Amino acid sequence: MLRANLGADFIFLYFCRRTIIYQTMNPRLHTIFAAALLLAASCQCSTKTDIPDGPDEPKEDTEFKRVALQSKVEKVQPMTGIVLWTDNSRNRTDDIQLEFSYMLYNDVCKEKDVFDWTPMDRLLEKVAERGHQAIVRFRYTYVGQKCAVPDYIKALPDYEETVGESEGATTYFPDWRCEELKRFHKEFHRRFAERYDTDPRLAFVETGYGLWAEYHIYDGPFIMGRTFPDKDFQAEFMRDMAEWFHHTTYSISIDAADNTYGPFQKNKDLLSLRFGNFDDSFMCADHDGYNYRSWKFFGEERYKTAPFGGEFSYYTSSDQRHCLDAEGMHGRVFEDEVAKYHMTFIIGDGQPRYQSWDRIREASLSMGYKFTVKDFLIKEDIARILVANTGVAPIYRDAYVAVDGVRSDWSLAELMPGEEKWLEFKVDGLSADSVVSIECDHLVPGQRIGFEADIEE
């Protein structure tokens, strides 16, 4: 900590210049000598205090009283953790907080510009009734199934689907030459954002093209501009999504890094948009190769503004069975990979068959944000709280530290992993019995954000 009275330092230097050492020194070294003395003097530390000075830290005030506070995060936190599908019979537990579902475009729209969101609302209601939030991914193409393009588009004379084989099954691919399909695709997402952007039942949105909307057709008739949208349209759509979604984050597959499919190498400006990534072969044997390069392409700090997620690898049945083993798999331990990639969620629908709920809970607690209240001070009607994010990712919705129900005006969404922040705000009626909480408006009934604390008076 720098000395407060710099005038004293210059007096100190003046007397140093009167010494024999200084007077006999080569004149060229006078400036260096003087600077070194000033630096040494300025680096002297003051007596340690409970609250050090700093740009975001309040100065010590002996009238403040420390309040004892004990708290543990023992339940999986909202918007984080291992994800089960919405139709999994084991999803009625607070050991998960997120449920995943594919959604079909033609379930919502059957006629031009007529959108019936009933299927989406029913899904969100069922998920919220279980005290969870949903991750949804609308898709057109699924191996072995018909294409989910609305019927009115399929009936157009300039629309012709491609029928091919993928993974040995007859699979239908949309015709991206059709201008109405392109228009519909954009209009659908604009209206989707208009309706659900602030809906607390919805945690995250995933989007894409190709098989399972995972941004590839690795097996089947891949024809750019026909079975897969051209890159100019993709770029236009990405820019539009940034305009439509202001609160809900949307994510695309890391496979979009491949120039075969994605527009990002051609349009580097797209990388500045706020979108997340998901990886549907997480923990696979060669994850350090293609997967890592794809993550890195999109930017290793992208997690600061949008979530990183994905699904455990299905490359082999062994991947699903052992991905959460405590000793790890393919030379990697899940928690280490979570920290490396700042993961917020992973779809692991099969994990209840292979792992105990204790292990699933433990793995989930390693993901996403984790808040720790490191100090709690009060004086009259002023509360001071030091809060840290000891997790691996930020929270992607506004959340606030509150005392007796009164919120700080600073959002914890700005608190990155490894960072801490002093908060000071006014609360009437403060006492040693005042209650600290973390409040967020983007939760469903039954959800609560916890925090760690071990503070003694």
Buried (B, 14 or more C-beta within 10 A) or exposed (E): BEBEEEEEBEEBBEEBEEEEEBEEEEEEEEEEBBEEBBEEBEEEEEEEEEBEEEEEBBEEEEEBEBBEBEBEBEBBBBBBBBBBBBEBEBBEBBBBBBBBBBBBBBBBBEEEEEBEBEEBBEBBEBBBEBBBBBBBBBBBBBBEBBBBBBEBBBEBEEBEBBEBEBEEEEBBBBBBBBEBBBEBBBBBBBBBBEBBBEBBBBBBBBBBBBBBBBBBBBBBBBBEEBBBBBBEBBBBBBEBBBEBBEBBBBBBBBBBBBEBBBBBBEBEEBBEBBBBBBBBBBBBBEBEEBBBEBBEBBEBEBBBBBBBBBBBBEEEEEBBBBBBEEEBBBEBBBBEBBBEBBBBBBBBBBBBEBBEEEBBBBBBBBBBBBBBBBBBBBBEEBBBBBBBBBBBBBBBBBBBBBBBEBBBEBBBBEBBBEEBBBBBBEBEEBEEEBEBBBBBEBBBEEBBBBBBBEBEE
